[in-house]
Amino acid sequence: MRILFIGDIVGKPGRKIVAQALPGLRQRERLDLVIANAENAADGSGITPKIYRELVAAGIDCITLGDHIYRRVEITSVLESEANIVKPANYPGEAPGRTWAVVEAANGVSVAVISVMGRVYMRPVDCPFKALDRVLAEIPSHVKVRFVDIHAEATSDKQVIGRYLDGRVSAALGTHTHVPTADEQIFPGGTAFQCDVGMTGPYESILGRKIDRVTDATITFRPTPFQVATDDRRIGGAIVDVDPNTGTATAIKRLMIDEQQAAALQALCAAPQSREEASES
């Protein structure tokens, strides 16, 4: 089976290119499941119930979150009621949301989805290793395919967590830094890994925000709102092939879809049926 993981969706530009390209991408890549980190989907920080519904309607099957999870307090109701969105597993038990989810892929296979936050250069959180041990023990044993979003700043932090999970999950892919890394690989135990799958949003920016705003604030220390940029929209992510019987990853490849490619994917999905398909329908 094939799983697409979409990296940090940033603001409206990120949401729009996902909605534009995802139906065609699912068709072209024969995807069985789409997971996305959406903690920056609401104007660059947080997520709202409306945006949650928008992303699900666009074809995202499960949503992971990170340190901006509660920036929009109205998302609490979604975190407490919906079964396909998860908080970081090493947040306190009292924090709203579920620590893991099981969603059904298009091929009928159950997939467990977990998010965990790192601790290097991040806000204080509970131990990610103990949290992962606890969550993995809670997931039913018949759910062989298990996916982890490692939301962390330092590559060393992500690598330690990834190695700790080797052989225990199908994929452990990183988010948070918004910059794709070129270290995609399959660990010896069969776990797909990449330090960061990249951002989904405007790349003519500084991590998704307008360049002049970030530059001015950095140089002058003047309080300046970091508005979401608009140009050079792309989808950053990774596609992982998994043996559904064992949960072992067999392949991983980086994915970067630009605006031209997104338009082509949209056209692919809108193209009329072939003669053979038309005769069968």
Secondary structure, DSSP 8 states (H G I E B T S, - for coil): -EEEEE--B-HHHHHHHHHHHHHHHHHHHT-SEEEEE-TTTTTTS---HHHHHHHHHHT--EEE--TTTTSSGGGHHHHHH-SSEE-BTTS-TTSSSBSEEEEE-TTS-EEEEEEEE--TTS-----HHHHHHHHHHHS-TT--EEEEEEE-S-HHHHHHHHHHHTTTSSEEEEESS-S--S--EE-TTS-EEES----BEESSSBTTB-HHHHHHHHHH-------B--SSEEEEEEEEEE-TTT--EEEEEEEEE-HHHHHHHHHHHHS---HHHHHH-
